[in-house]
């Protein structure tokens, strides 16, 4: 009887170990996704700035040609 209980506890310990490993992997992947997202946000802000500058130039040219 004791051996059966010990065997079940060992199996539970192994399962917990696997879960901890999987959780660590998932956290690492989430950190990578956050990093990628931050890079994309930075790129979008840069693009928005460039688009704003182009829009101002177009408006200036329209005023010059009287459109």
C-alpha positions in Angstrom: 0.0 0.0 0.0 2.8 2.4 0.9 4.5 1.7 -2.4 1.3 2.6 -4.3 1.0 5.9 -2.5 4.7 6.7 -3.1 4.4 5.8 -6.8 1.4 8.1 -7.2 3.3 10.9 -5.4 6.3 10.4 -7.7 4.1 10.6 -10.7 2.5 13.8 -9.4 5.9 15.3 -8.8 6.9 14.4 -12.4 3.8 16.0 -13.7 4.4 19.2 -11.7 8.0 19.3 -13.0 6.7 19.2 -16.6 4.1 21.9 -15.9 6.8 24.1 -14.4 9.0 23.6 -17.5 6.0 24.3 -19.8 5.1 27.4 -17.8 8.7 28.7 -18.1 8.7 28.2 -21.9 5.3 30.0 -22.2 6.6 32.9 -20.2 9.6 33.2 -22.4 7.4 33.1 -25.5 5.2 35.8 -24.0 8.3 38.0 -23.4 9.3 37.5 -27.0 5.8 38.5 -28.2 5.9 41.6 -26.0 9.3 42.6 -27.4 8.0 42.2 -30.9 4.9 44.2 -30.2 7.0 47.0 -28.7 9.1 47.1 -31.9 6.0 47.2 -34.1 4.5 50.0 -32.0 7.7 52.0 -32.3 7.7 51.4 -36.1 4.1 52.5 -36.4 4.7 55.7 -34.4 7.6 56.5 -36.8 5.5 55.8 -39.8 2.7 58.1 -38.4 5.2 60.9 -38.0 6.5 60.5 -41.6 2.9 60.4 -42.9 2.1 63.6 -40.9 5.1 65.3 -42.5 4.1 64.2 -46.0 0.6 65.5 -45.3 1.9 68.9 -44.3 4.1 69.1 -47.4 1.1 68.2 -49.6 -1.0 70.9 -48.0 1.8 73.4 -48.5 2.1 72.5 -52.2 -1.7 72.8 -52.6 -1.6 76.3 -51.1 1.2 77.3 -53.4 -0.6 76.1 -56.6 -3.9 77.4 -55.4 -5.8 74.1 -55.2 
